[in-house]
Amino acid sequence: MIQTITGINSSHIKNIFGEYDSNAKIIEKTLRVTLLQRENELKVIGEEGPVKNACEVINSLYELSKKGNQIATQNVNYCLSLVATHNTHLAVEIDNDLICHTITGKPVKPKTVGQKEYMDAIREKMIVFGIGPAGTGKTYLAMAAAITAFKNDEVNRIILTRPAIEAGEKLGFLPGDLQQKIDPYLRPLYDALYQIMGAEAFLKNQEKGLIEVAPLAYMRGRTLDNSFIILDEAQNTTPAQMKMFLTRIGFGSKAVITGDLTQKDLGAGEKSGLDEAINVLSGIEEIAIKQLTNADVVRHPLVQKIVTAYDKYENRQMSRRQGKVKDRHYDN
């Protein structure tokens, strides 16, 4: 079967195909079709089902391209993941949700359905838990939402915090004062702030006390009103720390708690405050718990493969352990 797509400007076709036709090769390999370009005409060759799917993917990528997006591998892979359910239109709808722009003018938007639902929850709820693997944009999107709320005068302050898991004697061997010792643990938060807000604006607001980046221990004994508060790496909190943090939130404030339950750095046998909070708070209407998955990973495609591979490995290990427990039970 041959289907021809006409009326696509050659510059958009070039954008869709990607550098050295890298995007086109992904579509061809995944759907087992052949793509041929002739000026403003694109031919899709293959069996009927795959050809229709390829046309659906290309049309969605064309809509994204018309809106000024540089088509990346992530866009192609996500449209391909949606084509099985014929929901590639969602990729275009998600693109309409502009959160803010970075200091260089790059738009910050959710890129997957999961990220869109996460952002909607942040807008609608007072407290949001964003849980998922590395690369799903949990912290970055929360940071973008916080900066947007701050610029729109919806909050008076931004407070960013992380548990400094090594805040015991090991930090004592590092040079410098306490702030210099804990800064490496907060570096990812600084990086996101610099990228979205710019270093100069950040430092100016930090000096005024309007933006605060601090370890979780600094939150104790405070009540945080009219603030946008982000607790990052929450899987490394203890239950007591998590309860302390959640009870700091005051009037006019919004809190986002992010974490990856598969990457805990707590001591052996120590319970995560994030685990406990999810179980305790799941029935409260003003609190949203959003689970991001491998499908929401928006870093290099290899990251998604690594996350998936580790998930499969850990599931196999768990199955083996459960099997050994059953065997011991039957032996007894």
C-alpha positions as CSV (number, residue, x, y, z in Angstrom):
1,M,0.0,0.0,0.0
2,I,1.2,3.5,-0.8
3,Q,-0.3,6.6,0.8
4,T,0.7,10.1,-0.2
5,I,0.6,13.0,2.3
6,T,0.6,16.3,0.4
7,G,0.7,20.0,1.3
8,I,3.5,19.7,3.9
9,N,6.1,22.4,3.4
10,S,9.6,20.9,2.8
11,S,11.0,22.7,5.9
12,H,8.4,20.9,8.1
13,I,9.3,17.6,6.4
14,K,13.0,18.3,7.2
15,N,12.0,19.0,10.8
16,I,9.9,15.9,11.1
17,F,12.6,13.7,9.5
18,G,15.3,15.1,11.8
19,E,19.0,15.5,11.3
20,Y,20.4,12.8,8.9
21,D,16.8,11.5,8.7
22,S,17.2,10.1,12.2
23,N,13.5,10.5,13.1
24,A,12.3,9.0,9.8
25,K,14.5,6.0,10.4
26,I,12.9,5.5,13.9
27,I,9.4,5.6,12.3
28,E,10.4,3.3,9.5
29,K,12.0,0.7,11.8
30,T,9.2,0.8,14.4
31,L,6.3,0.6,12.0
32,R,8.0,-1.3,9.2
33,V,7.2,1.3,6.5
34,T,9.3,3.2,4.0
35,L,9.1,7.0,3.8
36,L,10.0,8.8,0.6
37,Q,10.1,12.6,0.3
38,R,9.7,14.5,-3.0
39,E,9.5,18.3,-2.4
40,N,6.2,19.0,-0.6
41,E,5.0,15.4,-1.0
42,L,5.6,12.5,1.3
43,K,4.9,8.9,0.4
44,V,4.4,6.2,3.0
45,I,4.9,2.6,1.7
46,G,4.0,-0.6,3.5
47,E,1.1,-2.8,4.7
48,E,-2.2,-1.0,5.2
49,G,-2.2,-1.0,9.1
50,P,1.4,0.3,9.5
51,V,0.9,2.9,6.7
52,K,-2.1,4.3,8.5
53,N,-0.3,4.4,11.8
54,A,2.7,6.1,10.2
55,C,0.5,8.8,8.6
56,E,-1.1,9.4,12.0
57,V,2.3,9.9,13.6
58,I,3.5,12.1,10.8
59,N,0.4,14.3,10.9
60,S,0.8,14.8,14.7
61,L,4.5,15.7,14.3
62,Y,3.5,18.1,11.5
63,E,1.1,19.9,13.8
64,L,3.8,20.1,16.4
65,S,6.2,21.5,13.8
66,K,3.7,24.1,12.6
67,K,3.5,25.4,16.2
68,G,7.3,26.1,16.1
69,N,8.6,23.0,17.9
70,Q,11.9,21.4,17.0
71,I,10.9,17.8,16.6
72,A,13.1,15.7,18.8
73,T,13.5,11.9,19.2
74,Q,11.3,12.1,22.3
75,N,8.4,13.6,20.3
76,V,8.7,10.8,17.7
77,N,8.9,8.0,20.3
78,Y,6.0,9.4,22.3
79,C,3.8,9.7,19.2
80,L,4.7,6.1,18.3
81,S,3.8,5.0,21.8
82,L,0.4,6.6,21.4
83,V,-0.4,5.3,18.0
84,A,-1.5,1.9,19.2
85,T,-4.5,3.5,20.8
86,H,-4.9,6.1,18.1
87,N,-4.2,8.9,20.6
88,T,-1.4,10.7,18.9
89,H,-3.6,13.9,18.9
90,L,-2.8,14.0,22.7
91,A,0.8,14.9,21.9
92,V,-0.5,18.1,20.2
93,E,-3.0,18.9,23.0
94,I,-0.3,18.5,25.6
95,D,1.9,21.0,23.7
96,N,-0.8,23.7,24.2
97,D,0.1,23.8,28.0
98,L,2.8,26.5,28.2
99,I,4.0,26.8,31.8
100,C,6.7,29.4,31.3
101,H,9.9,30.2,29.3
102,T,13.5,29.7,30.3
103,I,15.9,32.6,30.5
104,T,16.9,31.8,26.9
105,G,13.3,31.9,25.7
106,K,12.8,28.2,25.4
107,P,9.2,27.2,26.3
108,V,8.7,24.8,29.2
109,K,5.8,22.5,28.6
110,P,4.7,19.0,29.7
111,K,5.6,16.4,27.1
112,T,3.5,13.4,28.1
113,V,0.0,12.7,29.3
114,G,1.4,11.9,32.8
115,Q,3.3,15.2,33.0
116,K,0.2,17.1,31.9
117,E,-1.9,15.4,34.6
118,Y,0.9,16.2,37.1
119,M,0.8,19.9,36.1
120,D,-3.0,20.1,36.3
121,A,-2.8,18.6,39.8
122,I,-0.2,21.2,40.9
123,R,-2.5,24.0,39.6
124,E,-5.6,22.5,41.3
125,K,-4.4,21.0,44.6
126,M,-2.7,22.5,47.7
127,I,-0.3,19.5,48.1
128,V,0.9,17.3,45.3
129,F,3.1,14.2,45.4
130,G,5.0,13.6,42.2
131,I,6.4,10.1,42.2
132,G,8.4,8.4,39.4
133,P,11.7,7.4,38.0
134,A,14.6,9.6,36.9
135,G,14.0,11.8,33.9
136,T,10.2,12.2,34.3
137,G,10.5,16.0,35.0
138,K,9.1,15.8,38.5
139,T,11.4,18.5,40.0
140,Y,11.9,20.6,36.9
141,L,8.1,21.0,36.2
142,A,7.4,21.8,39.8
143,M,10.2,24.4,39.7
144,A,8.7,25.9,36.6
145,A,5.2,26.0,38.3
146,A,6.8,27.7,41.4
147,I,8.6,30.4,39.4
148,T,5.4,31.1,37.4
149,A,3.3,31.4,40.6
150,F,6.0,33.7,42.0
151,K,6.1,36.0,38.9
152,N,2.3,36.1,38.9
153,D,2.2,37.2,42.5
154,E,0.3,34.1,43.5
155,V,2.9,33.5,46.2
156,N,5.4,35.7,48.0
157,R,8.2,33.2,48.3
158,I,9.7,30.1,46.8
159,I,11.2,27.6,49.2
160,L,13.2,24.6,47.9
161,T,14.4,21.9,50.1
162,R,16.0,18.4,50.1
163,P,17.0,16.0,52.9
164,A,20.8,16.1,53.3
165,I,21.1,12.4,53.7
166,E,24.8,12.7,54.7
167,A,24.2,15.5,57.2
168,G,26.0,13.4,59.9
169,E,29.7,13.0,60.5
170,K,30.6,12.4,56.8
171,L,29.9,16.0,56.0
172,G,32.4,17.1,58.7
173,F,35.2,15.9,56.4
174,L,34.2,18.3,53.7
175,P,35.9,21.7,53.5
176,G,34.0,25.0,54.2
177,D,31.2,26.1,56.5
178,L,27.8,24.4,56.8
179,Q,26.3,26.1,53.7
180,Q,29.2,25.0,51.6
181,K,28.9,21.5,52.9
182,I,25.3,21.1,52.0
183,D,25.3,23.0,48.7
184,P,26.3,19.9,46.7
185,Y,23.0,18.2,47.8
186,L,21.0,21.2,46.6
187,R,22.9,21.7,43.3
188,P,20.1,20.2,41.1
189,L,17.7,22.7,42.5
190,Y,20.1,25.6,41.8
191,D,20.6,24.3,38.3
192,A,16.9,24.4,37.5
193,L,16.5,27.9,39.0
194,Y,19.4,29.2,37.0
195,Q,18.0,27.7,33.8
196,I,14.4,29.0,34.2
197,M,14.9,32.2,36.2
198,G,18.5,33.2,35.4
199,A,21.3,33.5,37.9
200,E,21.1,37.2,38.4
201,A,17.3,37.2,39.1
202,F,17.7,34.2,41.4
203,L,20.6,35.8,43.5
204,K,18.7,39.1,43.7
205,N,15.5,37.4,45.1
206,Q,17.6,35.1,47.3
207,E,19.3,38.2,48.9
208,K,15.8,39.6,49.6
209,G,14.8,36.3,51.2
210,L,12.1,35.7,48.6
211,I,13.8,32.5,47.3
212,E,15.3,30.1,49.8
213,V,17.2,26.9,49.0
214,A,17.9,24.9,52.2
215,P,18.2,21.4,53.7
216,L,15.0,20.0,55.2
217,A,16.3,20.3,58.7
218,Y,15.9,24.1,58.3
219,M,12.2,23.8,58.0
220,R,11.7,22.7,61.6
221,G,9.8,25.2,63.8
222,R,8.6,27.4,61.0
223,T,5.1,28.1,59.5
224,L,5.3,28.8,55.8
225,D,2.5,31.1,54.6
226,N,2.0,32.4,51.0
227,S,4.8,30.2,49.8
228,F,5.4,27.7,47.0
229,I,7.4,24.9,48.7
230,I,9.1,22.0,46.9
231,L,10.5,19.0,48.8
232,D,12.8,17.1,46.4
233,E,14.2,13.6,46.9
234,A,11.5,12.9,49.4
235,Q,12.2,9.2,49.4
236,N,15.1,10.0,51.6
237,T,13.0,11.5,54.4
238,T,12.1,9.6,57.6
239,P,8.5,9.5,58.6
240,A,9.2,12.1,61.3
241,Q,10.8,14.5,58.8
242,M,7.9,14.1,56.3
243,K,5.3,14.8,59.1
244,M,7.4,17.8,60.2
245,F,7.5,19.2,56.6
246,L,3.8,18.7,55.9
247,T,2.8,20.4,59.1
248,R,4.8,23.5,58.2
249,I,2.5,24.4,55.3
250,G,0.4,27.5,56.1
251,F,-2.3,29.7,54.6
252,G,-1.9,30.6,50.9
253,S,0.8,28.0,50.3
254,K,1.2,25.2,47.9
255,A,3.6,22.3,48.3
256,V,5.0,19.8,45.8
257,I,6.8,16.7,47.1
258,T,8.8,14.7,44.6
259,G,10.6,11.4,44.9
260,D,11.6,8.1,43.3
261,L,10.7,5.2,45.6
262,T,13.3,3.0,43.8
263,Q,16.3,5.2,44.8
264,K,16.3,5.4,48.6
265,D,19.5,6.2,50.3
266,L,18.2,5.6,53.8
267,G,19.9,3.1,56.1
268,A,19.0,-0.6,56.0
269,G,15.6,-1.2,57.6
270,E,14.8,2.5,57.8
271,K,11.3,3.4,56.6
272,S,10.8,6.1,54.0
273,G,8.6,9.1,55.0
274,L,7.4,9.2,51.4
275,D,6.1,5.6,51.5
276,E,4.3,6.3,54.7
277,A,2.8,9.6,53.6
278,I,1.3,8.0,50.4
279,N,-0.5,5.4,52.5
280,V,-1.6,7.9,55.2
281,L,-2.8,10.7,53.0
282,S,-4.2,9.0,49.9
283,G,-7.8,9.7,50.9
284,I,-7.6,13.5,51.5
285,E,-9.3,15.4,48.7
286,E,-7.0,18.4,48.7
287,I,-3.9,16.2,48.2
288,A,-3.1,14.6,44.8
289,I,-0.7,11.7,44.4
290,K,0.6,11.5,40.8
291,Q,2.5,8.5,39.7
292,L,4.8,9.1,36.7
293,T,6.1,6.0,34.8
294,N,8.8,5.0,32.3
295,A,6.5,6.4,29.5
296,D,7.0,9.9,31.0
297,V,10.8,9.8,30.8
298,V,11.8,12.8,28.6
299,R,15.6,12.6,28.8
300,H,17.7,10.8,26.2
301,P,15.9,7.7,25.0
302,L,18.7,5.5,26.5
303,V,17.6,6.7,30.0
304,Q,14.1,5.3,29.3
305,K,15.7,1.9,28.3
306,I,17.9,1.9,31.4
307,V,14.9,2.6,33.7
308,T,12.9,-0.1,32.0
309,A,15.8,-2.6,32.3
310,Y,16.2,-1.9,36.0
311,D,12.5,-2.3,36.6
312,K,12.5,-5.7,34.9
313,Y,15.6,-6.8,36.8
314,E,14.1,-5.7,40.2
315,N,10.8,-7.4,39.4
316,R,12.7,-10.6,38.6
317,Q,14.7,-10.4,41.8
318,M,11.5,-9.8,43.8
319,S,9.8,-12.8,42.2
320,R,12.8,-15.0,43.0
321,R,12.7,-13.8,46.7
322,Q,9.0,-14.5,46.9
323,G,9.5,-17.9,45.3
324,K,12.2,-18.8,47.9
325,V,9.9,-17.7,50.8
326,K,7.1,-20.0,49.4
327,D,9.5,-22.9,49.1
328,R,10.6,-22.5,52.7
329,H,7.0,-22.3,53.8
330,Y,6.2,-25.6,52.0
331,D,9.3,-27.2,53.5
332,N,8.1,-26.4,57.0
